[in-house]
Amino acid sequence: MAIKNRVKELRARDGLTQGDLAKKIGVTRQTIVSLEKGSYTPSLLLALNIAEVFGESVEAIFTKEEEGQ
């Protein structure tokens, strides 16, 4: 099972660079790159911080995807 996210879409919507978002949530830009590629699954705290920045629920940003979809 994989975790899909809308971080890139929401970041673009809000006019944030990867660096801007990283600074707001206290991570490196590389963490944002990895999140957007789907190669990194955030901790619950990081997911909550991302949701707060975008004014969305965690569930609206992160969803589970069954393998093969």
N, C-alpha and C positions, 0 to 999 in steps of 0.2 A: 504494500500500500504506500502511496506517495502523497505528499501534501502539495496541493496547488495553491498559488496565491495571486492576488491582484495588486501587489506592491507597485510594480512598474506602471500599471494603468492609473492607480491612484496618485502616484508621485507625479506623473505627467499631468493629470487633471489639476493638481494643486500647484503646478509650475515649480516643482522642487528638483534639484539635481540629486544625483546619488550622494554627493558630498553633503548637501544641505540636510537630507534625511538622516544620514549617518550622524551628523553633528547633533541633530535634535534628539536622537534616541541613544546617543552615547556609544556608538560602535564605529568600526572603520568602514570606509567606502567599499572595501573588498567584501565585507559582510553583506552589504546591500547587493553588490554584484552577484554574489553566491545565492542570496535569497531569490533574486529575480530570475536566475537561471534554474532554480529549483534544486540546486545541489546542496542546500543548507536548510535544515529545519530549525526554526527559532525556538528558544525556550519559551515557556509560558509568559515570563516577565517581558521578554522582548516582544512577543506577539501583542501583549497588552499595551506596551508603549507605542508600538506601531499603530494599533487601533486608535489610541488616544490622539496621536498626531493627525490622523486622517478623519477623526470624528465618526468612525464606523465601528461596528461590533467586530470582535475577533472572527466570529463565524462568517461575517460578510467579506472578510479578507482572505481567510485561510479555510480551505475545504479539503477533505480527503478524497483521493482519487484511487479507485481500484486499479490494480495492475492490468495492463492491456487496454485501458481506455484512452 
